[in-house]
């Protein structure tokens, strides 16, 4: 009965707490301001748009077109000061819809891991590609350095120095979520032998328990954001 009550609580959290991203306003449903996390930069930055969306009403739209043999560039940036646990693995996911992909066009992401003392590592500029329809891009199991507490995520859209160079893309539902809860799972089984027994006997699945743990941790993270 004890483990059933415990698992019931996990089920409640699983359905109550939406999967929570480290990032703020990843679906661009909120207008940009100094509290929603995003910074738009470079000489031709992307814009929030209601022309296309993977979910909700809005997405982020980057459209570059060279009138002369000079490059154009746009950046989308968000810095997160806390919420990252050093040594843990995270998944970066986002959805894109490519309208135009010219011969000189490049689109990339970059992650800089940070601690309270400053930068502690990075994932350098990395190209990504989608398609004409909404396509999910997944970069799994990115390991944060041991002393990391936050990160800086940047998307870069750029055309080369070619007259007529062009590129156009919509991006939506950007999220960074922790992907590995093995430590919490093992700790739970160690302190709750009845749950470990129930899993072994097939009365509850490991996946359901992990889902509950994930939801509980994400709810904690959401509370920290709001405080």
ZAMARGU-4260 file (C-alpha; in steps of 0.2 Angstrom, whole numbers, plus 5000, padded with zeros to 4 digits):
<rodrens>
0) 5000/5000/5000 | 5014/5012/5004 | 5022/5011/4987 | 5005/5012/4979 | 5002/5029/4988
5) 5019/5035/4983 | 5017/5030/4965 | 5000/5038/4965 | 5008/5054/4970 | 5020/5053/4955
10) 5006/5050/4943 | 4998/5066/4950 | 5014/5076/4947 | 5016/5068/4929 | 4999/5074/4924
15) 5000/5091/4933 | 5017/5097/4929 | 5020/5101/4910 | 5038/5096/4904 | 5047/5112/4909
20) 5062/5119/4900 | 5077/5128/4907 | 5073/5142/4894 | 5059/5155/4896 | 5047/5159/4882
25) 5053/5145/4871 | 5037/5146/4860 | 5038/5165/4858 | 5020/5167/4864 | 5025/5181/4875
30) 5031/5197/4868 | 5049/5201/4870 | 5054/5212/4885 | 5068/5212/4898 | 5060/5197/4908
35) 5056/5185/4894 | 5074/5180/4891 | 5077/5182/4873 | 5089/5195/4865 | 5089/5199/4846
40) 5105/5204/4839 | 5117/5207/4824 | 5114/5218/4809 | 5098/5209/4803 | 5090/5201/4818
45) 5075/5189/4817 | 5058/5194/4823 | 5043/5187/4832 | 5030/5182/4820 | 5012/5176/4818
50) 5014/5170/4800 | 5019/5153/4805 | 5019/5143/4821 | 5022/5125/4826 | 5012/5127/4842
55) 5002/5142/4848 | 5001/5158/4838 | 5019/5164/4837 | 5036/5158/4831 | 5053/5167/4827
60) 5056/5172/4809 | 5073/5175/4801 | 5074/5182/4783 | 5090/5187/4775 | 5093/5193/4758
65) 5109/5201/4751 | 5106/5216/4740 | 5125/5217/4737 | 5140/5205/4739 | 5139/5208/4758
70) 5134/5196/4772 | 5119/5198/4783 | 5117/5190/4800 | 5104/5188/4814 | 5106/5181/4832
75) 5094/5174/4844 | 5101/5173/4862 | 5095/5168/4879 | 5106/5167/4895 | 5101/5157/4910
80) 5110/5161/4926 | 5104/5145/4936 | 5095/5129/4934 | 5109/5119/4927 | 5116/5105/4937
85) 5134/5102/4934 | 5139/5084/4927 | 5121/5081/4921 | 5114/5078/4904 | 5103/5089/4894
90) 5093/5088/4878 | 5091/5104/4866 | 5076/5102/4855 | 5067/5115/4843 | 5056/5115/4828
95) 5060/5123/4811 | 5052/5127/4795 | 5064/5132/4781 | 5057/5143/4767 | 5073/5147/4758
100) 5090/5139/4760 | 5102/5149/4748 | 5119/5143/4743 | 5128/5155/4755 | 5116/5153/4769
105) 5121/5145/4786 | 5111/5142/4802 | 5119/5137/4818 | 5117/5135/4837 | 5130/5137/4850
110) 5130/5134/4869 | 5141/5142/4882 | 5141/5134/4899 | 5143/5146/4914 | 5146/5146/4932
115) 5145/5160/4945 | 5163/5163/4941 | 5161/5164/4922 | 5162/5153/4907 | 5167/5135/4910
120) 5165/5127/4893 | 5156/5127/4877 | 5148/5118/4862 | 5154/5128/4847 | 5144/5134/4832
125) 5135/5119/4825 | 5125/5118/4809 | 5108/5111/4809 | 5095/5108/4795 | 5077/5105/4793
130) 5064/5104/4779 | 5050/5113/4770 | 5038/5107/4783 | 5040/5109/4802 | 5054/5097/4807
135) 5060/5093/4825 | 5079/5095/4828 | 5085/5086/4843 | 5103/5087/4851 | 5103/5074/4865
140) 5113/5071/4880 | 5123/5087/4881 | 5134/5085/4897 | 5136/5101/4908 | 5153/5104/4915
145) 5154/5099/4933 | 5154/5117/4939 | 5141/5124/4927 | 5126/5132/4935 | 5119/5141/4919
150) 5121/5143/4900 | 5120/5155/4886 | 5111/5148/4870 | 5113/5157/4853 | 5105/5154/4836
155) 5115/5161/4822 | 5108/5164/4804 | 5120/5171/4791 | 5122/5173/4773 | 5139/5173/4764
160) 5147/5188/4755 | 5137/5184/4738 | 5125/5195/4730 | 5108/5188/4731 | 5113/5176/4745
165) 5097/5172/4755 | 5090/5162/4769 | 5073/5161/4778 | 5067/5150/4792 | 5054/5149/4806
170) 5059/5142/4823 | 5048/5137/4837 | 5046/5128/4853 | 5064/5129/4859 | 5068/5119/4875
175) 5083/5113/4885 | 5078/5099/4897 | 5087/5088/4908 | 5087/5070/4901 | 5095/5059/4914
180) 5088/5056/4931 | 5097/5040/4935 | 5104/5047/4952 | 5087/5051/4958 | 5080/5035/4953
185) 5093/5025/4962 | 5091/5035/4977 | 5073/5033/4977 | 5074/5014/4976 | 5087/5013/4990
190) 5076/5023/5002 | 5060/5015/4996 | 5063/4996/4995 | 5044/4993/4992 | 5045/5003/4976
195) 5060/4993/4970 | 5051/4977/4974 | 5035/4983/4964 | 5046/4987/4949 | 5055/4970/4950
200) 5038/4961/4951 | 5031/4971/4936 | 5018/4980/4946 | 5025/4997/4941 | 5036/5001/4927
205) 5053/5009/4928 | 5048/5022/4915 | 5033/5027/4925 | 5044/5030/4940 | 5056/5040/4930
210) 5042/5050/4923 | 5036/5054/4940 | 5054/5059/4946 | 5056/5070/4930 | 5039/5079/4933
215) 5043/5082/4952 | 5060/5089/4948 | 5053/5100/4934 | 5040/5106/4946 | 5054/5111/4958
220) 5063/5120/4944 | 5047/5130/4939 | 5045/5135/4957 | 5063/5142/4958 | 5060/5152/4942
225) 5044/5160/4949 | 5053/5164/4966
</rodrens>
